[in-house]
Each structure stands twice: as C-alpha cells, then as structure tokens.
Amino acid sequence: MLALLVLAQIGYPLTDGTTRARLTVATVVLGYLLSVGHALLSRGPRTAAALIATATGGGLAIEALGVATGFPFGSYDYSGQLGPKLAGVPLIIPLAWTWMAWPAWLVATRLTARIRVAAGRWRWPTRIALATVGLATWDLFLDPQMVAEGHWVWRDPTPALPGLPGIPISNYLGWLLFAVLMMTALRPLAGPAVDTTDTTDHPLYALYLWTYGSSVLAHAVFLDLPASALWGGAGMAIVAVPLAVSLLRHRAPA
C-alpha cells in the first residue's frame, strides 16, 4: 500500500485538471487506509478505533467548525473538486488529517524513546510537542499546493507568510492548535517505549520521510512553488531530520 501511495504521488505533478483532482482523492484514501491499517495490525482494534475517533472524527468536527465560523483557521470555503461534502467539508479532508497524524505520532514516539528526560517528567509533553510539530508543519506544503489547485480559498488571506499569498497565518496557528489537541488525545495510545530492533513502524517512518523529501522536490521543481518548498522544507525538517539521523545511526555498525 505504501508503494501504491508513492506511485500515486509521483503521478501527481505529471497530470492536471480532473485527473489530478481524482489522483489527489485516491492518494488521500490510500494514505488513510495505510495509517489506519497499520494502527490496526500493529496496535490492535482499540487503537485503530481511537485513531479514527480522534483524527477522523475530530478532523471533521474542526473543519466543520472552521467552515461555519472561521475559527480556528480563518474564513474559507471548499470548492467542489474534492468530492462529496458533509457540513461543507469534503469527506476526504478528515481522512487526510488521519493519514498524517498517525506517522507523526509514531515518529515522535520513536524520538522521545531515544532521548533521556529527567525522571520521565517531560517525556509526554515532549512527545506531544514533537508530534504536533510533525503534523502541523506538513501544512506548509499542503495548503499552498491545494490553494494553487483551487481546492479551497480564503475570504481574507492576510496577513500571510512571505512568499505564501492566499493563506492567512491564522490557518497555520489553527493547525498548531488542533494538532496539539489531537496529539494530547492520542496520548493513551503511546504504549511501551519503542524497541529499535523492531521494524513494525518502519513503513510509517518511510511514509513520513517520503512525504518530506518528495514535497520539497515537487514544490521546488514540478509545481512552481519555491516558497512553500523553503517553508515546508525548513519546518518539517524539525522532526524529519532527527528521524533520519535516528534510523541511520541504528543501521550503522557498532
């Protein structure tokens, strides 16, 4: 499934129009099935159900609130290009939240398991903070790309980050707010510390690193979005680079 997702994302910059919109939907569905399926097979049905309730249900709720009131992302509207809607929100949007929430959580779990925190006092806050950043910084790629495709639009897109017109800073602050709430709710799913000899979570680490690297390349070279390549590349690196270093060190000979 990870291979299918990678192939679909490779095809994205090579298509346009309706084909690209359909490929976007297919990519989100694949990502959702990958994350939920991994949670089910690796942690069991209770964890998978909790992920769906927290990320999918919570994602739909926060997006419906955002469309109706403008809080917490700013005032925006979705086009009809992403399929059927519920409460003004395309049904694939909460699937996208779930798709990236799970690998962000697993990456944060691995990183905090490999650092020492005095008496464990700061382990949970550190894990939640890393997972929040790991998810929220993805939007530095996602929103510029989707706005450029016309999938959603803000009524008042100011003030905006330099080089990223059309998207208010309130959107990124809203992502941080919801991400920290979501990751706090996911805290009971943490389980024991990660065993670095176990490769169970490696496909989701690969998904996270692929998302990071392919997004930088696509935005910089194929999608003519150099500013989001810089913003997203710098933001998501906060978590992606330590993850890559952690995996490389684990593979290195003694």
C-alpha positions in Angstrom: 0.0 0.0 0.0 2.9 2.3 0.7 4.3 1.6 -2.8 0.9 2.4 -4.3 0.8 5.7 -2.4 4.3 6.6 -3.6 3.3 5.8 -7.2 0.2 7.9 -6.9 2.2 10.9 -5.6 4.8 10.5 -8.3 1.9 10.8 -10.8 0.5 14.0 -9.3 2.8 16.5 -10.9 2.6 14.7 -14.2 -1.1 15.2 -14.5 -3.5 18.2 -14.4 -7.2 19.1 -14.2 -9.7 16.5 -13.4 -7.2 13.7 -13.4 -5.0 15.4 -10.9 -8.0 16.1 -8.6 -9.0 12.4 -8.8 -5.4 11.4 -8.1 -5.5 13.7 -5.0 -8.6 11.9 -3.7 -7.0 8.5 -4.4 -3.8 9.5 -2.6 -5.6 10.6 0.5 -7.7 7.4 0.6 -4.6 5.2 0.2 -2.8 7.2 3.0 -5.8 6.8 5.2 -6.0 3.1 4.7 -2.3 2.8 5.2 -2.3 4.6 8.6 -5.5 3.0 10.0 -4.4 -0.4 8.7 -1.0 -0.1 10.4 -2.6 1.0 13.7 -5.0 -2.0 13.5 -2.3 -4.5 12.7 0.4 -3.2 15.0 -1.6 -2.0 18.0 -5.0 -3.7 17.7 -8.6 -2.7 17.1 -8.9 -0.4 20.1 -6.0 1.8 18.9 -7.3 1.9 15.4 -10.8 2.8 16.6 -9.3 5.5 18.9 -7.3 6.9 15.9 -10.4 7.1 13.8 -12.5 8.8 16.5 -9.7 11.3 17.4 -8.3 12.2 14.0 -11.1 11.4 11.5 -14.0 12.4 13.8 -12.1 15.3 15.3 -10.8 16.4 11.9 -14.4 16.5 10.5 -15.6 18.4 13.6 -12.8 21.1 13.5 -13.2 21.6 9.7 -17.0 21.9 10.0 -16.4 24.5 12.8 -13.9 26.3 10.6 -16.1 26.5 7.6 -19.1 27.6 9.6 -17.4 30.2 11.9 -13.9 30.9 10.6 -12.3 29.6 13.8 -9.6 28.4 14.2 -8.1 28.6 10.7 -9.7 31.7 9.3 -12.7 32.2 7.0 -12.5 29.8 4.0 -14.6 27.7 1.6 -14.0 24.4 -0.2 -14.6 24.0 -3.9 -16.5 21.0 -5.3 -13.3 19.4 -6.8 -12.6 17.0 -3.9 -15.9 15.1 -3.9 -18.9 15.0 -1.7 -19.2 17.1 1.4 -20.6 16.8 4.8 -21.3 20.1 6.7 -19.5 21.9 4.0 -16.4 19.8 4.3 -15.2 17.3 1.6 -15.2 13.8 3.1 -11.6 13.2 2.2 -10.4 16.1 4.4 -10.7 14.3 7.8 -9.1 11.3 6.1 -6.1 13.5 5.3 -5.8 14.5 9.0 -5.7 10.8 9.9 -3.3 9.9 7.2 -0.5 12.1 8.6 -1.5 12.2 12.2 -0.5 8.6 12.8 3.0 8.7 11.3 3.7 12.0 13.1 2.7 10.4 16.4 4.9 7.3 15.7 7.9 9.4 14.8 7.5 11.5 17.9 7.2 8.2 19.9 10.4 6.9 18.5 12.3 10.2 19.0 11.3 10.6 22.6 12.0 6.9 23.3 15.6 7.6 22.3 16.3 10.7 24.4 16.7 10.9 28.1 14.2 13.0 30.0 14.8 13.5 33.7 12.6 11.1 35.7 10.3 10.9 32.7 8.7 14.2 33.8 8.9 15.8 30.4 8.6 12.7 28.2 4.9 13.1 27.5 5.0 16.9 26.8 8.0 16.4 24.6 6.2 13.6 22.6 3.1 15.7 22.2 5.1 18.7 21.1 7.1 16.7 18.5 4.0 15.1 17.1 2.3 18.4 16.9 5.1 20.0 15.0 5.5 16.9 12.9 1.9 17.2 11.7 1.4 21.0 11.6 4.5 21.7 9.6 3.2 19.4 6.8 0.6 22.1 6.1 3.4 24.4 5.0 3.4 22.1 1.9 -0.3 21.1 1.8 -2.1 24.4 1.9 0.0 26.2 -0.8 -0.4 23.2 -3.1 -4.1 22.8 -2.6 -4.8 26.6 -2.8 -2.8 26.7 -6.1 -5.1 23.9 -7.4 -8.3 25.8 -6.3 -9.5 23.2 -3.9 -10.2 25.8 -1.2 -9.9 29.6 -0.9 -9.7 32.1 2.0 -12.0 35.1 2.1 -9.4 37.2 3.8 -5.9 35.7 3.3 -3.9 38.4 5.2 -1.6 38.6 6.9 0.3 35.8 5.2 3.7 34.3 5.4 6.3 35.8 3.0 6.0 34.1 -0.4 2.8 32.2 0.5 0.0 34.6 -0.5 -3.6 33.5 -0.3 -3.2 31.7 3.0 -3.5 33.6 6.3 -1.1 33.0 9.2 -4.2 32.1 11.3 -4.5 28.9 9.3 -1.1 27.7 10.5 -1.9 28.7 14.0 -5.2 26.8 13.8 -3.2 23.7 12.6 -1.0 24.0 15.7 -4.0 24.3 18.0 -5.9 21.3 16.6 -2.7 19.2 16.3 -1.8 19.7 19.9 -5.4 18.8 21.0 -5.3 15.7 18.7 -1.9 14.5 19.9 -2.9 15.1 23.6 -5.9 12.9 22.9 -3.7 10.3 21.3 -1.5 10.1 24.4 -3.2 6.9 25.7 -2.0 5.1 22.5 1.6 5.5 23.3 2.2 2.1 24.8 5.7 1.0 25.9 9.0 2.5 24.7 10.0 1.7 21.1 12.2 -1.3 20.6 14.7 -0.1 18.0 15.3 -3.7 16.8 11.6 -4.0 15.8 10.7 -2.9 12.3 7.0 -2.8 12.8 6.8 1.0 12.5 9.3 1.4 9.7 6.8 1.7 6.9 5.3 4.7 8.6 8.7 6.3 9.2 9.3 5.7 5.5 6.0 7.4 4.7 6.9 10.4 6.8 10.4 10.8 5.2 9.0 10.3 1.7 6.4 12.9 2.3 9.0 15.3 3.4 11.6 14.7 0.7 9.1 14.3 -2.2 7.2 17.5 -1.1 10.4 19.6 -1.2 11.3 18.2 -4.6 7.8 18.6 -6.1 7.3 22.1 -4.9 10.7 23.3 -5.9 10.9 21.6 -9.3 7.5 20.5 -10.6 4.8 22.6 -9.1 6.5 26.1 -9.3 6.0 26.7 -5.6 9.6 27.6 -4.4 8.4 29.5 -1.3 6.5 26.5 0.1 9.4 24.3 -0.7 11.5 26.5 1.6 8.9 27.0 4.3 7.9 23.4 4.4 11.4 22.1 4.0 12.6 24.1 7.0 9.5 23.4 9.1 9.1 19.7 8.6 12.9 19.2 9.0 12.5 19.8 12.7 11.1 16.3 13.0 12.2 14.6 9.7 15.9 15.2 10.1 16.2 13.8 13.6 14.1 10.8 12.5 16.5 10.2 9.5 19.6 10.5 11.8 18.0 8.1 14.3 17.4 5.5 11.6 20.8 5.9 10.1 22.5 5.5 13.5 20.5 2.4 14.2 21.7 0.9 10.9 25.4 1.9 11.4 27.7 -1.0 12.5 28.9 -1.0 16.1 
